Amino acid sequence: MNYYQVPYHQQAGTQAVTVYPTDPCVVETLQSIIGQCVVIETTRGRIEGIVQGCKPDHVILMNRNKTFFVRICEIVWIMPD
């Protein structure tokens, strides 16, 4: 299964569906550091926490008993904390 897809718009009934590009290298890296504390810079700011899981389109972070879902396409860089 290839997760890297070029953005496109598809008309599905009355709703438009958008597919965003996903970088398989970022997904693989995040999957390899599950359980570790990281700092992630996104297009909206910085967030830190422990990586709980990673899917092809988002990463799950836990910070102070709160769960955050960060879209992979919004990540600028990742750094171990």
SELUMFI-214935 format. One line per 2 residues: number of its first residue (from 1); their letters; for each residue x negated, y, z negated of N, C-alpha, C. Coordinates in Angstrom, 1 decimal. Example, Ala and Ser with C-alpha at 12.3 -4.5 7.8 and 13.67 -1.06 7.14 Angstrom:
<sites>
1> AS> -13.2:-5.7:-7.8:-12.3:-4.5:-7.8:-13.2:-3.3:-7.8 ~ -12.8:-2.2:-7.1:-13.7:-1.1:-7.1:-12.9:0.0:-7.9
</sites>
This chain:
<sites>
1> MN> -0.8:-1.2:0.0:0.0:0.0:0.0:-0.9:1.2:0.0 ~ -0.7:2.1:0.9:-1.4:3.4:1.0:-0.7:4.5:0.4
3> YY> -1.3:5.1:-0.7:-0.7:6.2:-1.4:-0.9:7.5:-0.9 ~ -1.9:7.7:0.0:-2.2:9.0:0.6:-1.3:9.2:1.8
5> QV> -0.4:10.2:1.6:0.5:10.5:2.7:0.5:11.9:3.0 ~ 0.7:12.3:4.2:0.8:13.7:4.6:2.1:14.2:4.3
7> PY> 2.2:15.5:3.7:3.5:16.0:3.4:4.5:16.1:4.6 ~ 5.7:15.7:4.3:6.7:15.9:5.4:8.0:16.1:4.8
9> HQ> 9.0:16.5:5.5:10.3:16.7:5.1:11.2:15.8:5.9 ~ 12.1:15.1:5.2:13.0:14.2:5.9:14.4:14.5:5.4
11> QA> 15.3:14.6:6.3:16.7:14.9:6.0:17.4:13.6:5.6 ~ 17.8:13.5:4.4:18.5:12.3:3.9:19.9:12.7:3.4
13> GT> 20.9:12.6:4.3:22.2:13.0:3.9:22.2:14.5:3.9 ~ 22.5:15.1:2.7:22.5:16.5:2.5:21.3:17.0:1.8
15> QA> 20.5:16.1:1.3:19.3:16.5:0.5:18.0:16.3:1.4 ~ 17.1:17.3:1.2:15.8:17.2:1.9:14.9:16.4:0.9
17> VT> 14.1:15.5:1.4:13.2:14.7:0.6:11.8:15.2:1.0 ~ 10.9:15.5:0.0:9.6:15.9:0.3:8.6:14.9:-0.3
19> VY> 7.6:14.5:0.4:6.5:13.6:-0.1:5.3:14.4:-0.2 ~ 4.6:14.4:-1.3:3.4:15.1:-1.5:2.2:14.2:-1.4
21> PT> 1.0:14.7:-1.0:-0.2:13.9:-0.9:-0.6:13.4:-2.3 ~ -1.1:12.2:-2.4:-1.7:11.7:-3.6:-3.1:11.2:-3.3
23> DP> -4.0:11.5:-4.2:-5.4:11.1:-4.0:-5.6:9.8:-4.7 ~ -5.8:8.7:-4.0:-6.0:7.4:-4.6:-7.3:7.3:-5.5
25> CV> -8.3:8.1:-5.2:-9.5:8.2:-6.1:-9.2:8.8:-7.5 ~ -8.3:9.8:-7.5:-7.9:10.4:-8.8:-7.1:9.4:-9.6
27> VE> -6.2:8.7:-8.9:-5.4:7.7:-9.6:-6.2:6.6:-10.2 ~ -7.2:6.1:-9.4:-8.1:5.0:-9.8:-8.9:5.5:-11.0
29> TL> -9.4:6.7:-11.0:-10.2:7.3:-12.1:-9.3:7.4:-13.4 ~ -8.1:7.9:-13.2:-7.3:8.0:-14.4:-6.9:6.7:-15.0
31> QS> -6.7:5.7:-14.1:-6.4:4.3:-14.6:-7.5:3.7:-15.4 ~ -8.8:4.1:-15.0:-9.9:3.5:-15.6:-10.2:4.2:-17.0
33> II> -9.6:5.3:-17.3:-9.8:6.0:-18.6:-8.6:6.0:-19.5 ~ -7.7:5.1:-19.3:-6.5:5.0:-20.1:-7.0:4.7:-21.6
35> GQ> -6.4:5.5:-22.5:-6.8:5.4:-23.9:-7.9:6.4:-24.3 ~ -8.4:7.1:-23.4:-9.4:8.1:-23.7:-8.9:9.5:-23.7
37> CV> -9.5:10.4:-24.4:-9.1:11.8:-24.5:-9.7:12.6:-23.3 ~ -8.9:13.4:-22.6:-9.4:14.1:-21.5:-8.8:15.6:-21.5
39> VI> -9.5:16.4:-20.7:-9.0:17.8:-20.5:-8.6:17.8:-19.0 ~ -7.4:18.2:-18.6:-7.0:18.3:-17.2:-6.7:19.7:-16.9
41> ET> -7.3:20.2:-15.9:-7.0:21.6:-15.4:-6.0:21.4:-14.3 ~ -4.8:22.1:-14.4:-3.8:22.0:-13.3:-3.7:23.4:-12.7
43> TR> -2.8:23.5:-11.7:-2.6:24.8:-11.1:-1.9:25.8:-12.0 ~ -1.3:25.2:-13.1:-0.6:26.1:-14.1:-1.3:26.2:-15.4
45> GR> -2.5:25.7:-15.5:-3.2:25.8:-16.8:-3.9:24.5:-17.2 ~ -4.5:24.6:-18.4:-5.2:23.4:-18.9:-4.4:22.7:-20.0
47> IE> -4.5:21.4:-20.0:-3.9:20.5:-20.9:-4.8:19.4:-21.3 ~ -4.8:19.1:-22.6:-5.7:18.0:-23.1:-4.8:17.0:-23.8
49> GI> -5.3:15.7:-23.8:-4.6:14.7:-24.5:-5.2:13.3:-24.2 ~ -4.6:12.3:-24.7:-5.0:10.9:-24.5:-4.2:10.4:-23.4
51> VQ> -4.9:9.8:-22.4:-4.3:9.2:-21.2:-3.5:7.9:-21.7 ~ -2.2:7.9:-21.5:-1.4:6.8:-21.9:-1.1:5.9:-20.7
53> GC> -1.1:6.4:-19.5:-0.8:5.7:-18.3:-1.0:6.5:-17.1 ~ -1.0:5.8:-15.9:-1.1:6.6:-14.7:-0.4:5.8:-13.6
55> KP> 0.5:6.5:-12.9:1.2:6.0:-11.7:0.7:6.7:-10.5 ~ 1.1:6.3:-9.3:0.5:6.9:-8.1:0.8:8.4:-7.9
57> DH> 1.9:8.9:-8.6:2.2:10.3:-8.5:2.1:11.2:-9.7 ~ 1.9:10.5:-10.9:1.7:11.3:-12.2:0.9:10.5:-13.2
59> VI> 0.4:11.3:-14.2:-0.4:10.8:-15.3:0.4:11.1:-16.5 ~ 0.4:10.2:-17.5:1.1:10.4:-18.8:0.0:10.7:-19.9
61> LM> 0.2:11.9:-20.5:-0.7:12.3:-21.6:0.0:12.4:-22.9 ~ -0.6:12.0:-24.0:-0.1:12.2:-25.3:-0.9:13.2:-26.1
63> NR> -0.3:14.2:-26.6:-0.9:15.3:-27.3:-0.1:15.7:-28.5 ~ -0.6:15.5:-29.7:0.1:15.8:-31.0:1.5:15.2:-31.0
65> NK> 1.6:13.9:-30.7:2.9:13.2:-30.7:3.9:13.7:-29.7 ~ 3.4:14.4:-28.7:4.3:14.8:-27.6:3.8:14.2:-26.3
67> TF> 4.7:13.8:-25.4:4.3:13.1:-24.2:4.4:14.2:-23.0 ~ 3.4:14.2:-22.2:3.4:15.1:-21.0:3.2:14.3:-19.8
69> FV> 4.0:14.6:-18.8:3.9:14.0:-17.4:3.3:15.0:-16.5 ~ 2.1:14.8:-16.0:1.5:15.7:-15.1:1.4:15.1:-13.7
71> RI> 1.9:15.9:-12.7:1.8:15.4:-11.3:0.4:15.4:-10.8 ~ 0.0:14.3:-10.2:-1.4:14.2:-9.6:-1.7:15.3:-8.6
73> CE> -0.7:15.7:-7.8:-1.0:16.8:-6.8:-1.2:18.1:-7.4 ~ -0.9:18.3:-8.7:-1.2:19.6:-9.4:-2.5:19.6:-10.1
75> IV> -3.3:18.5:-10.2:-4.5:18.4:-10.9:-5.6:19.0:-10.0 ~ -6.4:19.9:-10.7:-7.6:20.6:-10.1:-8.8:19.8:-10.4
77> WI> -9.0:19.5:-11.8:-10.2:18.7:-12.2:-9.8:18.0:-13.5 ~ -10.6:17.0:-13.8:-10.5:16.2:-15.0:-11.8:16.1:-15.7
79> MP> -11.9:16.2:-17.1:-13.1:16.2:-17.8:-12.9:15.4:-19.1 ~ -13.8:14.5:-19.4:-13.7:13.8:-20.7:-13.8:14.8:-21.9
81> D> -13.0:14.6:-22.9:-13.0:15.5:-24.1:-13.9:15.1:-25.1
</sites>
